[in-house]
Amino acid sequence: MKIFNTIRLATGETEIQQFQVDQTTDNIQMQIEHLQQASDHDETVLMAEYAAENNLVLDYAVKYWLGYGLYHPEFAQLDQKNLQARSPKIILLKPNHPATETFAHVGRVVFDLDEYQHQVEQLLHWVPPLGDGD
């Protein structure tokens, strides 16, 4: 799993940092909380690099209101309530995946690994739309 976050520099500019996280040895929750509590913290997004990380990424993204990326997910294996949460998400699928249209209703679907990483990183600059009255 990767964590991307932006920090504010003294110049007022922002810089993107990238952290590689190993779910077997790292305390992911502690890392996310540490990044969010840092005084120079701006935004944070999560990116699954393996299908086995998808639900973990989904759980943390919903818990901390983060944007995220899912790696070749299978729709039936994901927590449906979390998947429907209103968070920006990028979903990497294989071309002609049978659930492409279904995933397109909950997030942005891409078919290329490099584009996936780029689009997840771009979520750091995502601005939520104005409220729609709900």
MDTraj code that builds the backbone (N, CA, C; nanometers):
import mdtraj as md
import numpy as np

residues = "MET LYS ILE PHE ASN THR ILE ARG LEU ALA THR GLY GLU THR GLU ILE GLN GLN PHE GLN VAL ASP GLN THR THR ASP ASN ILE GLN MET GLN ILE GLU HIS LEU GLN GLN ALA SER ASP HIS ASP GLU THR VAL LEU MET ALA GLU TYR ALA ALA GLU ASN ASN LEU VAL LEU ASP TYR ALA VAL LYS TYR TRP LEU GLY TYR GLY LEU TYR HIS PRO GLU PHE ALA GLN LEU ASP GLN LYS ASN LEU GLN ALA ARG SER PRO LYS ILE ILE LEU LEU LYS PRO ASN HIS PRO ALA THR GLU THR PHE ALA HIS VAL GLY ARG VAL VAL PHE ASP LEU ASP GLU TYR GLN HIS GLN VAL GLU GLN LEU LEU HIS TRP VAL PRO PRO LEU GLY ASP GLY ASP".split()
xyz = np.array([
    [0.0843, -0.1166, 0.0000],
    [0.0000, 0.0000, 0.0000],
    [0.0889, 0.1230, 0.0000],
    [0.0403, 0.2272, -0.0641],
    [0.1105, 0.3551, -0.0604],
    [0.0200, 0.4589, 0.0041],
    [0.0832, 0.5493, 0.0736],
    [0.0152, 0.6662, 0.1274],
    [0.0801, 0.7873, 0.0625],
    [-0.0022, 0.8723, 0.0032],
    [0.0454, 0.9993, -0.0505],
    [-0.0086, 1.1079, 0.0405],
    [0.0752, 1.2079, 0.0677],
    [0.0218, 1.3227, 0.1392],
    [0.0957, 1.4476, 0.0956],
    [0.0286, 1.5595, 0.1151],
    [0.0904, 1.6873, 0.0823],
    [0.1223, 1.7591, 0.2125],
    [0.2315, 1.8294, 0.2093],
    [0.2686, 1.9129, 0.3233],
    [0.2878, 2.0553, 0.2730],
    [0.2585, 2.1494, 0.3605],
    [0.2787, 2.2902, 0.3268],
    [0.4220, 2.3284, 0.3603],
    [0.4870, 2.3903, 0.2653],
    [0.6233, 2.4388, 0.2858],
    [0.6186, 2.5823, 0.3377],
    [0.7289, 2.6285, 0.3912],
    [0.7362, 2.7655, 0.4437],
    [0.7054, 2.8684, 0.3358],
    [0.7300, 2.8335, 0.2094],
    [0.7053, 2.9258, 0.0984],
    [0.5573, 2.9372, 0.0634],
    [0.4742, 2.8507, 0.1247],
    [0.3319, 2.8487, 0.0913],
    [0.2986, 2.7443, -0.0140],
    [0.4003, 2.6923, -0.0802],
    [0.3810, 2.5856, -0.1795],
    [0.3518, 2.4551, -0.1056],
    [0.3088, 2.3542, -0.1799],
    [0.2903, 2.2221, -0.1208],
    [0.3832, 2.1231, -0.1900],
    [0.4169, 2.0191, -0.1169],
    [0.5041, 1.9136, -0.1694],
    [0.4354, 1.7799, -0.1440],
    [0.4419, 1.6901, -0.2408],
    [0.3818, 1.5577, -0.2258],
    [0.4859, 1.4620, -0.1693],
    [0.4464, 1.3914, -0.0650],
    [0.5296, 1.2867, -0.0076],
    [0.4626, 1.1525, -0.0361],
    [0.5447, 1.0500, -0.0513],
    [0.4935, 0.9162, -0.0772],
    [0.5554, 0.8199, 0.0232],
    [0.4710, 0.7378, 0.0849],
    [0.5182, 0.6411, 0.1840],
    [0.4761, 0.5018, 0.1417],
    [0.5684, 0.4096, 0.1432],
    [0.5395, 0.2689, 0.1162],
    [0.5037, 0.2038, 0.2491],
    [0.3917, 0.1327, 0.2553],
    [0.3456, 0.0723, 0.3791],
    [0.3317, -0.0777, 0.3582],
    [0.3855, -0.1542, 0.4521],
    [0.3721, -0.2994, 0.4497],
    [0.2700, -0.3376, 0.5548],
    [0.1554, -0.3879, 0.5110],
    [0.0469, -0.4162, 0.6065],
    [0.0808, -0.5271, 0.7046],
    [0.1843, -0.6060, 0.6762],
    [0.2201, -0.7138, 0.7688],
    [0.3114, -0.6662, 0.8815],
    [0.3832, -0.5560, 0.8589],
    [0.4794, -0.5121, 0.9606],
    [0.4567, -0.3694, 1.0098],
    [0.3844, -0.2891, 0.9370],
    [0.3652, -0.1492, 0.9751],
    [0.2299, -0.1276, 1.0427],
    [0.2260, -0.0336, 1.1352],
    [0.1007, 0.0049, 1.1981],
    [0.0404, 0.1153, 1.1116],
    [-0.0467, 0.0766, 1.0209],
    [-0.1015, 0.1691, 0.9219],
    [-0.1847, 0.2776, 0.9888],
    [-0.2674, 0.2392, 1.0835],
    [-0.3513, 0.3371, 1.1517],
    [-0.2659, 0.4440, 1.2192],
    [-0.1584, 0.4023, 1.2848],
    [-0.0710, 0.4980, 1.3523],
    [-0.0058, 0.5923, 1.2508],
    [0.0354, 0.5392, 1.1349],
    [0.0972, 0.6239, 1.0332],
    [-0.0013, 0.7273, 0.9795],
    [-0.1233, 0.6847, 0.9515],
    [-0.2244, 0.7774, 0.9000],
    [-0.2525, 0.8863, 1.0032],
    [-0.2728, 0.8460, 1.1277],
    [-0.3019, 0.9443, 1.2324],
    [-0.1857, 1.0407, 1.2522],
    [-0.0639, 0.9908, 1.2468],
    [0.0544, 1.0761, 1.2599],
    [0.0583, 1.1791, 1.1468],
    [0.0343, 1.1348, 1.0243],
    [0.0360, 1.2277, 0.9107],
    [-0.0733, 1.3329, 0.9243],
    [-0.1897, 1.2927, 0.9699],
    [-0.3008, 1.3871, 0.9803],
    [-0.2840, 1.4854, 1.0952],
    [-0.2075, 1.4496, 1.1961],
    [-0.1879, 1.5385, 1.3100],
    [-0.0690, 1.6324, 1.2914],
    [0.0130, 1.6077, 1.1909],
    [0.1297, 1.6931, 1.1678],
    [0.0834, 1.8348, 1.1352],
    [0.1539, 1.9321, 1.1882],
    [0.1122, 2.0715, 1.1688],
    [0.1224, 2.1170, 1.0238],
    [0.2077, 2.0526, 0.9454],
    [0.2233, 2.0928, 0.8052],
    [0.1417, 2.0052, 0.7114],
    [0.0569, 1.9185, 0.7672],
    [-0.0251, 1.8261, 0.6885],
    [-0.1290, 1.9022, 0.6077],
    [-0.1528, 1.8571, 0.4879],
    [-0.2573, 1.9158, 0.4060],
    [-0.3590, 1.8077, 0.3703],
    [-0.3261, 1.7188, 0.2796],
    [-0.4176, 1.6132, 0.2361],
    [-0.3466, 1.4786, 0.2368],
    [-0.4252, 1.3703, 0.2453],
    [-0.3718, 1.2343, 0.2441],
    [-0.4630, 1.1470, 0.1598],
    [-0.4049, 1.0580, 0.0785],
    [-0.4812, 0.9576, 0.0046],
    [-0.4101, 0.8235, 0.0167],
    [-0.4869, 0.7158, 0.0000],
    [-0.4345, 0.5805, 0.0107],
    [-0.4460, 0.5101, -0.1240],
    [-0.3522, 0.4199, -0.1519],
    [-0.3549, 0.3464, -0.2785],
    [-0.3179, 0.1997, -0.2558],
    [-0.4099, 0.1099, -0.2896],
    [-0.3802, -0.0331, -0.2842],
    [-0.2882, -0.0677, -0.4006],
    [-0.1905, -0.1525, -0.3725],
    [-0.0997, -0.1997, -0.4774],
    [-0.1241, -0.3469, -0.5112],
    [-0.2047, -0.4112, -0.4312],
    [-0.2414, -0.5515, -0.4519],
    [-0.3896, -0.5657, -0.4194],
    [-0.4561, -0.6589, -0.4844],
    [-0.5990, -0.6800, -0.4606],
    [-0.6266, -0.7131, -0.3139],
    [-0.5349, -0.7828, -0.2490],
    [-0.5540, -0.8205, -0.1085],
    [-0.5582, -0.6988, -0.0154],
    [-0.5140, -0.5831, -0.0614],
    [-0.5140, -0.4619, 0.0213],
    [-0.6413, -0.3783, 0.0061],
    [-0.7261, -0.4125, -0.0891],
    [-0.8406, -0.3272, -0.1207],
    [-0.9317, -0.2992, -0.0018],
    [-0.9729, -0.4012, 0.0712],
    [-1.0640, -0.3771, 0.1840],
    [-0.9972, -0.2992, 0.2961],
    [-0.8688, -0.3215, 0.3162],
    [-0.7956, -0.2453, 0.4169],
    [-0.7916, -0.0972, 0.3788],
    [-0.7577, -0.0702, 0.2540],
    [-0.7565, 0.0680, 0.2042],
    [-0.8959, 0.1281, 0.2172],
    [-0.9959, 0.0535, 0.1772],
    [-1.1341, 0.1010, 0.1835],
    [-1.1748, 0.1331, 0.3274],
    [-1.1423, 0.0450, 0.4203],
    [-1.1761, 0.0675, 0.5617],
    [-1.1110, 0.1947, 0.6158],
    [-0.9801, 0.2099, 0.5929],
    [-0.9102, 0.3286, 0.6440],
    [-0.9557, 0.4557, 0.5735],
    [-0.9804, 0.4477, 0.4444],
    [-1.0239, 0.5667, 0.3705],
    [-1.1576, 0.6181, 0.4236],
    [-1.2493, 0.5284, 0.4486],
    [-1.3801, 0.5696, 0.5001],
    [-1.3676, 0.6190, 0.6441],
    [-1.2898, 0.5498, 0.7253],
    [-1.2730, 0.5890, 0.8655],
    [-1.2150, 0.7291, 0.8783],
    [-1.1186, 0.7640, 0.7916],
    [-1.0493, 0.8931, 0.8018],
    [-1.0907, 0.9926, 0.6936],
    [-1.1951, 0.9630, 0.6174],
    [-1.2440, 1.0521, 0.5121],
    [-1.1337, 1.0850, 0.4121],
    [-1.0710, 0.9820, 0.3554],
    [-0.9609, 0.9997, 0.2611],
    [-1.0017, 0.9545, 0.1215],
    [-0.9387, 1.0138, 0.0216],
    [-0.9503, 0.9611, -0.1128],
    [-0.8668, 0.8346, -0.1218],
    [-0.8970, 0.7493, -0.2216],
    [-0.8249, 0.6231, -0.2284],
    [-0.8299, 0.5603, -0.3667],
    [-0.7452, 0.4593, -0.3846],
    [-0.7422, 0.3810, -0.5072],
    [-0.7528, 0.2334, -0.4761],
    [-0.8333, 0.1618, -0.5572],
    [-0.8489, 0.0173, -0.5436],
    [-0.7840, -0.0521, -0.6628],
    [-0.7141, -0.1605, -0.6354],
    [-0.6338, -0.2315, -0.7339],
    [-0.7052, -0.3592, -0.7787],
    [-0.7518, -0.3623, -0.9013],
    [-0.8197, -0.4786, -0.9600],
    [-0.9167, -0.5445, -0.8615],
    [-1.0113, -0.4672, -0.8081],
    [-1.1032, -0.5230, -0.7087],
    [-1.2094, -0.6130, -0.7726],
    [-1.2630, -0.7014, -0.6931],
    [-1.3812, -0.7793, -0.7292],
    [-1.4958, -0.7211, -0.6478],
    [-1.5979, -0.6766, -0.7154],
    [-1.7080, -0.6035, -0.6524],
    [-1.7660, -0.6784, -0.5329],
    [-1.7912, -0.8069, -0.5473],
    [-1.8550, -0.8857, -0.4419],
    [-1.7673, -0.9012, -0.3179],
    [-1.6367, -0.8799, -0.3309],
    [-1.5453, -0.8971, -0.2181],
    [-1.5244, -0.7683, -0.1380],
    [-1.5830, -0.6595, -0.1832],
    [-1.5650, -0.5308, -0.1158],
    [-1.6803, -0.5036, -0.0197],
    [-1.6513, -0.4309, 0.0867],
    [-1.7542, -0.3876, 0.1799],
    [-1.8412, -0.2864, 0.1054],
    [-1.9624, -0.3248, 0.0732],
    [-2.0495, -0.2430, -0.0105],
    [-2.0865, -0.1094, 0.0543],
    [-2.1082, -0.1089, 0.1841],
    [-2.1415, 0.0160, 0.2532],
    [-2.0255, 0.1144, 0.2421],
    [-1.9041, 0.0664, 0.2667],
    [-1.7871, 0.1533, 0.2551],
    [-1.7652, 0.1992, 0.1117],
    [-1.7882, 0.1098, 0.0172],
    [-1.7690, 0.1450, -0.1235],
    [-1.8631, 0.2571, -0.1667],
    [-1.9823, 0.2615, -0.1093],
    [-2.0802, 0.3643, -0.1449],
    [-2.0547, 0.4976, -0.0742],
    [-1.9637, 0.4991, 0.0229],
    [-1.9337, 0.6231, 0.0948],
    [-1.8869, 0.7301, -0.0028],
    [-1.9217, 0.8531, 0.0273],
    [-1.8907, 0.9642, -0.0621],
    [-1.7471, 1.0107, -0.0426],
    [-1.6554, 0.9336, -0.0971],
    [-1.5128, 0.9668, -0.0967],
    [-1.4645, 0.9585, -0.2399],
    [-1.3690, 1.0435, -0.2775],
    [-1.3156, 1.0312, -0.4131],
    [-1.2357, 0.9014, -0.4246],
    [-1.2561, 0.8301, -0.5357],
    [-1.1880, 0.7014, -0.5517],
    [-1.1518, 0.6760, -0.6964],
    [-1.0397, 0.6095, -0.7139],
    [-0.9920, 0.5662, -0.8438],
    [-0.9881, 0.4142, -0.8396],
    [-1.0367, 0.3511, -0.9454],
    [-1.0457, 0.2054, -0.9473],
    [-0.9735, 0.1534, -1.0713],
    [-0.8695, 0.0737, -1.0486],
    [-0.7930, 0.0140, -1.1578],
    [-0.8559, -0.1200, -1.1941],
    [-0.8983, -0.1315, -1.3197],
    [-0.9561, -0.2556, -1.3702],
    [-0.8846, -0.2986, -1.4971],
    [-0.9029, -0.4236, -1.5321],
    [-0.8556, -0.4720, -1.6617],
    [-0.9575, -0.4302, -1.7666],
    [-0.9113, -0.4009, -1.8888],
    [-1.0078, -0.3675, -1.9945],
    [-1.1115, -0.4798, -2.0074],
    [-1.2326, -0.4432, -2.0356],
    [-1.3448, -0.5372, -2.0525],
    [-1.3822, -0.6107, -1.9242],
    [-1.3470, -0.5547, -1.8074],
    [-1.3873, -0.6154, -1.6803],
    [-1.5407, -0.6149, -1.6759],
    [-1.6024, -0.7251, -1.6357],
    [-1.7495, -0.7320, -1.6390],
    [-1.8190, -0.6318, -1.5465],
    [-1.7511, -0.5809, -1.4468],
    [-1.8151, -0.4860, -1.3539],
    [-1.7716, -0.3417, -1.3791],
    [-1.7164, -0.3127, -1.4947],
    [-1.6693, -0.1769, -1.5242],
    [-1.7789, -0.0732, -1.5033],
    [-1.8962, -0.0981, -1.5571],
    [-2.0054, -0.0018, -1.5454],
    [-2.0482, 0.0154, -1.3993],
    [-2.0519, -0.0927, -1.3251],
    [-2.0887, -0.0870, -1.1833],
    [-1.9882, -0.0017, -1.1060],
    [-1.8589, -0.0257, -1.1290],
    [-1.7565, 0.0529, -1.0603],
    [-1.7598, 0.1989, -1.1045],
    [-1.7950, 0.2247, -1.2290],
    [-1.8004, 0.3622, -1.2786],
    [-1.9065, 0.4445, -1.2060],
    [-2.0046, 0.3783, -1.1454],
    [-2.1081, 0.4492, -1.0696],
    [-2.0605, 0.4928, -0.9315],
    [-1.9487, 0.4368, -0.8842],
    [-1.9006, 0.4726, -0.7504],
    [-1.7657, 0.5435, -0.7510],
    [-1.6979, 0.5459, -0.8662],
    [-1.5666, 0.6096, -0.8726],
    [-1.5175, 0.6211, -1.0154],
    [-1.3980, 0.6709, -1.0300],
    [-1.3370, 0.6850, -1.1625],
    [-1.2606, 0.5575, -1.1958],
    [-1.2912, 0.4983, -1.3096],
    [-1.2278, 0.3742, -1.3528],
    [-1.1159, 0.4059, -1.4508],
    [-0.9996, 0.3436, -1.4287],
    [-0.8861, 0.3538, -1.5208],
    [-0.8392, 0.2117, -1.5526],
    [-0.7635, 0.1992, -1.6627],
    [-0.7224, 0.0671, -1.7082],
    [-0.5711, 0.0507, -1.7196],
    [-0.4958, 0.1494, -1.6764],
    [-0.3505, 0.1478, -1.6907],
    [-0.2872, 0.1756, -1.5538],
    [-0.1861, 0.0969, -1.5177],
    [-0.1236, 0.1079, -1.3858],
    [-0.0607, 0.2454, -1.3625],
    [0.0083, 0.2992, -1.4615],
    [0.0693, 0.4315, -1.4447],
    [-0.0370, 0.5399, -1.4273],
    [-0.1440, 0.5307, -1.5059],
    [-0.2532, 0.6276, -1.4921],
    [-0.3198, 0.6135, -1.3554],
    [-0.3326, 0.4910, -1.3077],
    [-0.3898, 0.4651, -1.1749],
    [-0.3117, 0.5400, -1.0675],
    [-0.1818, 0.5208, -1.0653],
    [-0.1007, 0.5876, -0.9635],
    [-0.1103, 0.7393, -0.9789],
    [-0.1039, 0.7878, -1.1017],
    [-0.1124, 0.9323, -1.1257],
    [-0.2468, 0.9879, -1.0782],
    [-0.3556, 0.9194, -1.1111],
    [-0.4883, 0.9687, -1.0734],
    [-0.5105, 0.9638, -0.9222],
    [-0.4585, 0.8596, -0.8563],
    [-0.4705, 0.8544, -0.7106],
    [-0.3939, 0.9718, -0.6496],
    [-0.2744, 0.9959, -0.6985],
    [-0.1955, 1.1088, -0.6477],
    [-0.2689, 1.2414, -0.6708],
    [-0.3377, 1.2531, -0.7831],
    [-0.4121, 1.3753, -0.8135],
    [-0.5278, 1.3995, -0.7169],
    [-0.5730, 1.2935, -0.6494],
    [-0.6792, 1.3121, -0.5500],
    [-0.6353, 1.4041, -0.4370],
    [-0.5055, 1.4236, -0.4221],
    [-0.4562, 1.5177, -0.3214],
    [-0.5057, 1.6590, -0.3491],
    [-0.5403, 1.6864, -0.4727],
    [-0.5850, 1.8198, -0.5132],
    [-0.7354, 1.8256, -0.5359],
    [-0.8059, 1.7175, -0.5009],
    [-0.9502, 1.7092, -0.5222],
    [-1.0222, 1.8082, -0.4331],
    [-1.1171, 1.8773, -0.4900],
    [-1.1999, 1.9712, -0.4135],
    [-1.3412, 1.9163, -0.4155],
    [-1.4003, 1.8922, -0.2989],
    [-1.5360, 1.8372, -0.2971],
    [-1.6357, 1.9336, -0.3613],
    [-1.7360, 1.8778, -0.4282],
    [-1.8383, 1.9657, -0.4877],
    [-1.9209, 2.0316, -0.3787],
    [-1.9859, 2.1400, -0.4142],
    [-2.0743, 2.2069, -0.3184],
    [-2.1850, 2.1115, -0.2786],
    [-2.2369, 2.1252, -0.1597],
    [-2.3421, 2.0368, -0.1099],
    [-2.4616, 2.0343, -0.2033],
    [-2.5223, 1.9166, -0.2123],
    [-2.6396, 1.9016, -0.2993],
    [-2.7677, 1.8922, -0.2182],
    [-2.7624, 1.9408, -0.0961],
    [-2.8831, 1.9482, -0.0149],
    [-2.9115, 1.8244, 0.0673],
    [-2.8196, 1.7258, 0.0674],
    [-2.8501, 1.6076, 0.1493],
    [-2.7883, 1.6108, 0.2831],
])
top = md.Topology()
chain = top.add_chain()
for i, resn in enumerate(residues, 1):
    res = top.add_residue(resn, chain, resSeq=i)
    for name in ("N", "CA", "C"):
        top.add_atom(name, md.element.get_by_symbol(name[0]), res)
traj = md.Trajectory(xyz[None], top)
